[in-house]
Amino acid sequence: MQENRFCDRCMQKTLQEIVENEETIYTYKRKKIYKCTMCGSTSYKRGLRPSAESVY
């Protein structure tokens, strides 16, 4: 699964793929490991809010 997130190394919004661990139960407050598709750097980030971001 991929999301459009801000990359700390590229300093822009890029496609980030979620690196999933099989034994971890993911909730929206738990930090996930995201890997940038442009530079390949990984970072821990919280998931996006479950509702639409454009409403806020």
N, C-alpha and C positions, 0 to 999 in steps of 0.2 A: 504494500500500500504506500502511496506517495502523497505528500502534502506540500503546498507552496509555503515555505517558512523562511525566516531570515537566517542567513548563515553568518556566523561570527568571523570567519576567515575571508569569505568573498565580499562581505559588507553589502549584500543585496539579497533580495528575495530569490531563492532558487528552489528547485524541486528537491525535497528531502524524503528519503525512504526510511521507513521505520524498521529498525532491527529488532525483531521480536524474539523473546526467550520463551520456550515452551512451558516452563514451570511457573512463570510469573502471571499473576492475575492482574490485568490492567483495568484501572478505573480512570476517570477523567482527571483526577487530582494527582495520580501517580506520574512521576517523571519517566519518560520513555527515551530510548536511545535513537537519535536521528542521525542519518548519514547523508551528507551532501552529495548529489550526483555530479556536481561540477568539479569540486576539489577533493572529495573523498574524506573530509574531516568528519569526526563523530562528536556529538555533544548530547548532554542530557537536557531535555526541555519538557515542560509540562504540556499536556495535550490542549488542543483548542477547546473552547467552551462548547458544550453540546448544542447550544442554539446558534443561530446565525450571527456572525460577527458584525454584519452591516447594520443590524438593528441598534447597536449601542452608539 
